[in-house]
Amino acid sequence: MRRWGRTLCGGAVALLVAGAAVAAAAAWGFDKDPTGKIAPGWTEVAGAWQVVKDATAPSRPNVLAQVSRTHTGERFNVAVVREFRSADVDISVAFKAVSGREDEGGGPVWRYRDVKNYYVARFNPLEDNFRVYKVVNGRRLQLGSANVKLPAKRWHRLRVTMAGSRIRCFLNGKQYLDVKDETFKSAGQIGLWTKADAVTYFDDLKATGK
């Protein structure tokens, strides 16, 4: 079996494995990216996304943050990776809910088609819940929910896997959600998500897919 790799924007490295299936793996730490703007290789779809410094980050010194505090209501803030596309994925990201009066926290998106169509899993420390949704034509529809208490302003790790129609979601290594959905079947982009005025920091994003 042969392996080869290439460097993506923002310091991410993808590995392609030759064989029965083609798999890709990538990671983003943001530590070499310039602060004050979106990370290279990323697209700011909605919200205000910047690389900022955080001395408490899992991989120091930089993180990618949604920093706008002015959005309200059913406003979804999204940033996506331009060069990574997959249907089946295993995504893991560290996050810290920094602030938010209407909403806090956030999480990853996957099988992203456009700003109105994708899957998202998120933790909200204001509501003490962990949920997975699909966003279809701009409407967010809940697929699963679990009551979980975790403190804000601390780092936690959220992981999502999707193979075929099965979605499993983990917080700090523990599985809380296991659902099935067939709305989006084809490969899509991955990215990060917050809602309304949630200021959230993200770090050490890892993704594999095929």
C-alpha angles and dihedrals in degrees: 000000000000126000131196136170145199134196118247127203116283095032096292118144123206123202120201117198119204116221140076090333133024113231130188129201127188141168136197123198098161091211096125095040121106114257125236098046142056116292117263112267092028131104122214102221099171134351127026114295124185140163106244136174121256121173090201095056119127088238109029146252106013139042135176111247140187099220107174115114096177102076117102141183122004093354113139119202113208137178121179138194111246102207104040118084127164143143101209110047145172109201127180126178138167115227139181122198102220103175147331136145097198097031141000138192128018141189148202131317125209140177082035113180100168140326091289100045128054147087122266136182120195144170120217117194091190090062098030092229141120116210143174121209143175118221109211120182088341095308117118114221122188118233099175143352138193130185108239130164117209127152122254121232091042131097119258132169124235121192130187130185126187124183116171105320098336120104123188123184129197136188119200090343098311122112113230104160133047116170141148129226134161102191096109113033104160132077118282142167126279128223149134133285143195132169132233112322097351110138105200134171121215129194144165096026114186127182138176126181147154 
